[in-house]
């Protein structure tokens, strides 16, 4: 009797297109050929999403992965939800603190991706309703680029770990990351039900909380995408959480990491790469970065 794994690799990749993320994980565990098909499919999805913003998505992702940076924001959201029809406002890229990584990546965008850097004092009315660059306590520098295909937002971490600014995003469904090696989400139990816990408002460069800095608009936008955004897990009665939800890693004031049992983390090619190495720790309401994130901050800034 013919087996699914006997089919050509191209056929198996097409099969992957019809599976949700959990089904893909089960699918790829059954044989090496299905593992290869899943890896090819996931990378193809990521390339397609990033390719909506830049002309050479493969080269950008290779460079980003090499410097241990990540795609976040809308693109990571569409990738993990496997929603290729999700409207994407911008391509958000998170980089480590090193000056070489930041400067070389900006140079790559200009010379290899036909990108133009938007000055900081650029007229706020152009382009209309442009995606905001939101500063957070984990972000040292931001930059905005435009290409003929769309807007790119760059975030420079305070440390050598590019996941720091991602851990400081404004709601739980934005704590996502992906590159050619690794992907993950901090609150998968909520994410895949299109639910989100709201964090604090983005911060000004001086570290103080900014009043109403585009947050209301962001919440309305994601509500229109089908996300139910609330302040505490117990507000979803069907979840039936005990207390604040700490036992299932949904307590807003609970210390969390991207490697704890409440997070999702996976490798696009499990046999080729190790799990992501990160020591970022956060609490959703306050979002103060714990001292742990500075353990390997040894590069020159």
N, C-alpha and C positions, 0 to 999 in steps of 0.2 A: 504494500500500500504506500503510495507516495507520501512523503513527509513535507511539511511546510519548509523545513530547513533545506530541502532539496531544490527549492525554487531558486532562480537566478537572483543575485544580490539586488539588482534593480527592482525586481518584483517585491522583494521583502522590504525595501525602502518605501515603496508605495503603500504597502500594508501599514507601515508605521504611521502614515499620515492620518489614519482613521482611529488611532489609539490615544486615550488621554495619558497623562504623565504616569499615573500609577500603573496603568496597563503596560506602558512601555517598559517600566522597570521589571515587571514580571516577564514580559516578552523576551527581554535581552538576557535573562538569567538561564534560559533553556538551552542555548548552544552558542558556540563562538561565532557562527555565521549570523545569528540573530543579534548578537552583541555588536558585530561590525555594522549591520544594517541600521541598528538604532543609533549608533554613534554618527554614522553618515547622515542620517535623517536629522538629528538634533543640530548638527553643525550646519546643515543646509538651511534649516529654519532660521538659525541665528544670522547666517549670511544674508538671507532674504530680508530680514527685518532691518539689519544695519545698512544694507544696500539701498534702502529707501532714502538714506540721508547722504551717502558718499558714493563716489563712482567705483572705488576699489575696496569693497568691504573686507575681502580676504586679507589684503595687506594691512589694513587698519587693525583687524582683530589679531593678526599675528604679532604686530608691534605691541598692541595693548597687553596681550597675554604675556609676552616676553618681559615686559616691565612690571608685571604683576598688578595690572590695572583691571578694572571691571566695567562692564556695561550695567547701568542701573535704570531706574525710572520706567518710562512707558515701554521701552523695548524689552527690558527684563520681565516686565509684567506680562506682555504679550507672549513672550517665549515660554514662561512657566505655566501660564494659563492655557497655552496652545491655542490662542485666539489670534489668528493671523489677520482677522478683520478689525481688531481693536484700532481705533483712531490714535495715531501717534503724534504727540505735539512736538517732540524733540528727541534727539539722541543724547542721553546723559552718560558721560564718561568720567570715571573716578580713578584718579592717579595717585601714586605714592608721593611723599613729600620731596624727594630728591630733585634738585634743580636740573640735573641732567635729564631725568625722565620727563619732567615738565617741559623743558625747553626743546628737547628732541621731538617730543610728541607734537608740540605746537608747530615746529618746523615741518614735520610729516604732514600735518593737515594742510599747511599752506602749499607745499611743493608737490605733494602726491595726491591730495584730495581736492584741489582747486578751492580751498576754503579761504575765506576772508575773516580777519579778526574784527569784531565789532568794538569800537572804542567804548570805554566805561561811561563816558558822558553822552553816549548816543541818544538821540531823540527817542523818548519813551513811546511816542506814538507810531514808531516805525520799527519793524512791521506791525500791523494791527494785531492786538491780543497776542503778542509774542510770548513764548514761555518764559516765566520768571526764573532768574538764577537766585535761589534761596540759600543764603548763608546759614550755617549751623555751627555749633561749638566745635565740631570735628573738621571743619573746612578752613584751610589756611588761605587759599586763593581761589577765585573763580574766573572763568573766561567764557566768552560767547563767540562762536564762529558761525558763519553761514556758508553754505555751498549752494550750487544751483538746485539741489534737491531738498534742502531743509536747514534746520537750526541744530547746532551742536552746542551742548553746555558742558564745560569742563570743571571738575572739582578737584582741587589739590588737597590731599589729606594733611593733617597735622603731623603724621608719623609715616614710617615706611610701610604701614599697612593701609592700603587703599579702601579697606572695608570700614575704616573709622567714620568717614562722612556718610557712608550708607547707613550705618547704625544710628545716625542722628537725624534721619529723615522724619517727615512730619506725621506719618501714620504707619501702622504696622504693615500695610500692604505695599509700602515703598521700601521696606528693608529686604531688598532682593539684589542678587548679583549674578552675572554670567560672563564668562570669557570662553575661549576655545578649550579650556581644561576643566573648569569648575563652574558650578551653578548652585544656587541655594536660596532659601527663604527663611526668615526668622519666625514667621507665624503661619506655617502651612495649614494648620487646622482651621484658621479663619480664611486664609487666602483663597483656597479652592472652593469655598462657599461664597466668595465675593463679599466677605465681611472685613472690617478693619477697625482697629482701636486707634483713636486719635491721640497724638502726642502733644507736645507743646508747640507754640508758634516758632517759626524760624527766628534765628537770632541776628542782631546787627553785628557788624564787625567788632564792636566793643564788647560783645558777649552778652549784652542785655537783650531781653526779649522784645522783638519788634511788634508793634501793635498792628494787627490786621494786615500783615505783609502778604497779600494775595492768597491767604489761606482759605478765606471763605469761598473764593472763586474755585480753588482747587478741590475743596470738599464738594461743592455743587457739581463740578465737572465729573468727579468720580462717582457721585451719586447717579448722575445721568448714565454712566457706564454700567450701572447695576450694582454698585458697591453700597453696602449698608454700613455707614460709619457711626460708631458709638464711642462712649467714654469708658465703658467697663464691660467685661465679658458677661456679667450676670444680667445685663440688659437684654441678652438673647435668651429668653426663657427655655427655648428648645435645647440649648446647650447643657442645661441643668448642671452648671458648675457649682462646686462647693466653695463658699466664701468668695474670695476674689478670683479664684481660678488658678491658684498657684500650683495645684497638683497636676494640672494639664498645661502648665507654662503659659497661662493666659492672664496672669495678674499683672496689671499695668505697672505696679511699683516693684515688680520682681526683677532681680538681677538676671540678665540673660546674656548668652553668647551664641555665636553662630555654630558652635560645636556641641551645644547641650542637646538633651533628648527631645526638646520641644522644637528644634530647628530641623529643616530639611537641608541636606548638603549632598551633592553627588558629583561624580566625575563623568564627563562626556565620553571618555575612553578609560574605563576602570582598570584595564590591564596595563595601561601606559603611564598613568599618573597616580601620585599619592593624593590623599585627601588634602583639602586646603588647610594651610597652617595659619591660624589667626588667634590672637589673644584679646580681641575687642570684647568689652563688657559694657552693657548699658542698662538703664532703667527707662522705660518708655516715657513716663511723665516728665522727669527732669532731664533725661538724656545727657547727664554728665558722663564724660568718658573716664573710665576707671584708669588708675595708674598702670594696670596690666598692659595696656596697649603700648607702653613705652619700652617693653622688654627688649625688643630687637631694633630699636630706633638708633642704629649705629652709623647709618650713612651720613655723609656730609650734606648739609642743607645749602 
